[in-house]
């Protein structure tokens, strides 16, 4: 049984979530908005080139074969990463423009989403499911 290329081992996803959360907290504590560029750039690399340096680094620490870990759906994780990258981008640009309230709102959203995902509830999964349900209902003409 080989590793499913359509999935990502949960420890790699969790590492990415922790990295986003800790980057947001570090930005708030230090006031250094450039810290957001690290998860932002890593997320963009993952979306554009399917190479997330955080996950590649974390992969070194996996002790078991990839297929022995709980899998996370790659498409869902890509969707989640789009949301995270969007929030990090808006947060970072807002800090640069000194729109601190907007910056805090968007970094809080991505940090909170990462933290809630670490605890076991995926907000991005919920949003994607609701969107897919909406599209299905629209396509079939069914109501709610």
C-alpha positions in Angstrom: 0.0 0.0 0.0 1.7 3.2 -1.2 1.2 6.8 -0.2 -1.8 8.4 -1.8 -0.6 11.4 -3.8 -4.0 13.0 -3.3 -3.4 13.2 0.4 -1.0 14.8 2.9 0.0 13.2 6.2 -1.7 14.9 9.1 1.5 15.7 11.0 2.7 17.8 8.0 -0.6 19.7 8.0 -0.4 20.2 11.7 3.1 21.6 11.5 2.0 24.1 8.9 -0.9 25.1 11.1 1.3 25.6 14.1 3.8 27.6 12.0 1.1 29.9 10.9 -0.3 30.3 14.4 3.2 30.9 15.9 4.1 33.4 13.2 1.0 35.4 13.9 1.6 35.4 17.6 5.3 36.4 17.0 4.2 39.2 14.8 1.8 40.5 17.5 4.4 40.2 20.3 7.3 41.7 18.4 5.5 44.2 16.2 7.6 42.8 13.3 5.2 42.3 10.4 7.9 40.8 8.2 7.5 37.6 10.2 4.2 37.0 8.3 6.2 36.8 5.1 7.6 33.4 6.1 4.3 31.5 6.2 3.0 33.6 3.4 5.9 32.8 1.0 5.8 29.1 2.1 2.1 29.0 1.4 2.4 30.6 -2.0 5.2 28.2 -2.9 2.9 25.3 -1.9 0.0 26.7 -3.9 2.0 27.6 -7.1 4.6 24.9 -7.1 3.3 22.2 -4.8 6.4 22.8 -2.6 5.8 24.0 0.9 9.2 24.4 2.6 7.6 24.0 6.1 6.0 20.7 5.2 9.2 19.5 3.4 11.2 20.3 6.5 8.7 18.6 8.8 8.7 15.5 6.6 12.3 14.8 7.7 10.9 14.1 11.2 8.3 11.6 10.2 9.3 8.2 11.7 6.9 6.0 9.9 6.1 5.5 6.2 3.8 8.3 4.8 0.9 5.9 4.3 0.8 5.1 8.0 -0.3 8.6 9.0 -3.9 9.9 9.0 -4.4 11.4 5.5 -5.7 14.9 4.9 -7.2 15.6 1.5 -4.8 17.6 -0.7 -7.6 19.6 -2.5 -9.1 20.6 0.8 -5.7 21.6 2.1 -5.1 23.7 -1.1 -8.4 25.4 -0.5 -7.4 26.1 3.1 -4.0 27.4 2.0 -5.7 29.9 -0.4 -7.7 31.3 2.6 -4.6 31.4 4.8 -2.4 33.1 2.1 -5.2 35.6 1.4 -5.5 36.5 5.1 -1.7 36.7 5.6 -1.4 38.9 2.5 -4.1 41.3 3.6 -2.7 41.3 7.1 0.8 42.0 5.9 -0.2 44.7 3.5 -2.4 46.3 6.1 0.6 46.5 8.5 2.6 48.1 5.8 -0.1 50.7 5.2 -0.5 51.2 9.0 -4.1 49.9 8.9 -3.5 48.1 12.2 -7.1 47.2 12.9 -7.5 45.6 9.5 -4.1 43.8 10.0 -5.1 42.5 13.4 -8.5 41.3 12.1 -7.0 39.3 9.2 -4.1 37.9 11.2 -6.4 37.0 14.0 -8.7 35.2 11.5 -5.9 33.1 10.1 -4.4 32.5 13.5 -7.7 31.5 15.0 -8.5 29.3 12.1 -5.2 27.5 12.5 -5.6 27.1 16.2 -9.2 25.8 15.8 -7.9 23.3 13.1 -5.2 22.1 15.5 -8.0 21.5 18.1 -9.8 19.4 15.5 -12.4 21.5 13.6 -11.5 22.7 10.1 -13.2 26.0 9.4 -11.9 25.9 5.8 -13.5 22.5 5.4 -16.8 23.8 6.6 -16.6 26.8 4.2 -15.7 24.6 1.3 -18.5 22.1 2.1 -21.1 24.9 2.3 -19.9 26.3 -1.0 -20.1 22.9 -2.7 -23.6 22.4 -1.3 -24.6 25.8 -2.6 -23.2 25.0 -6.1 -25.0 21.6 -6.1 -28.3 23.2 -5.0 -27.9 25.8 -7.7 -27.1 23.2 -10.3 -30.0 20.9 -9.4 -32.5 23.6 -8.6 -33.1 22.2 -5.1 -33.7 24.4 -2.0 -31.9 24.3 1.2 
